[in-house]
Amino acid sequence: MPTSDDVVERLKEVFDPEIAVNIVDLGLVYDTQVSEAGEVFVKHTLTSPACPVGPLIQSSMHQAVRSLPGVTGVKLELTFDPPWDPRTRVSDAVKLKLGLL
């Protein structure tokens, strides 16, 4: 049975193609849960509500998580509360890469 840590590790393989940083390090993943039945729930956001690659990112997230052994289903919840802010949601290493430091 996968754990939330397994889900997070798998989501690190999903990159925002416009920024070339994975969605976990970007701070786009807010919560992950795995039920005893193998159902995975991921609460996430995008860099903006008008993100043109949002559907691609969500499809990649679904595929990445679904490929974990023991996963029986995947539910993604998109939220903009709180809105993504690169000054508070990303690590210093990512801030440096994005030119924010």
N, C-alpha and C positions, 0 to 999 in steps of 0.2 A: 504494500500500500504506500503510495507517495505521501510525503509530508509537505507542509507549507514551504519548508526550506528547499525541497526538491523542485517545487513549482517556481520559486523565485530563481533558482539556479537555471532552470530551463528558460525562464523569461529573459534572462541575461543574453540569450541568443537572438532576441528580437531587437532590431535596431530601428531607430527613427532614421529613415533614409535621407532626410533633409539635413540632419545634424551629425549623423554617423557616430552616434553614441547609443548604447543599449538602453532600453526603456526603464530598467531598474536603476541604473546609475543616473539617469535623467530625473529620477524621482516621480515617474509617471504611475508607478504601481503603489497604491495606497494600502491594500489589504489582500491577503490570500487566505483561504480556508479550504480544508479538505474534509469531507464528511466520511464517516465510517464506511459508507457505500462506495467511496471513490469519486464522488461528485466534487468538482473543484469550482470554487467561487473566487473571482478576481475582481476587485474594485480598482478602477484605474481612471486616469485622466489623459488628456492630450495636451500638447503645448498651447493649443488655442481651440476654441469652439469651431473655428473655420479651418482647422488643419486639413490641408488637401490630401494628406496620406493617411488620415484617420482610418478609413475602411481597410487599407492595406495593413496597417499596424494591428488592427483588431483581428483580421484574418490570420496574420502570422502568429499572434498570441494564442488564438484558438488552436491552431495546428500544433504549435510547440507544446502546449500543455496537454493536448489530447494524445500526443505521442508518448507521454510518460506511461510506463507499465502500471496497470492497476486503475487508471483513470477511466471512469464510466461515463462521465459527462463534464461539460465545461459551461459555466455561466459567467459572462463578462458583464460587469456593470460600469457604464461610463458615467462619470460625474465631473462637474466643474466646481465642486464645493469641497475643499477650497480650490481656487484656481491655481494652476501651476505657475510657479514663480521661480525662475532659475537662481535667483539670489538666495532663496531659502530651501529649495528642494534638492539641490545637487551638491555633490562633494566638491571640495576645493580643487581636486584634480580635474573634474569636469568643468568647473568654472574657469580654470586656467585654459583648458582646451577651447572653451567658448569665448575666451577673451574678456571674461568678467572679473579677472584679478589682475 
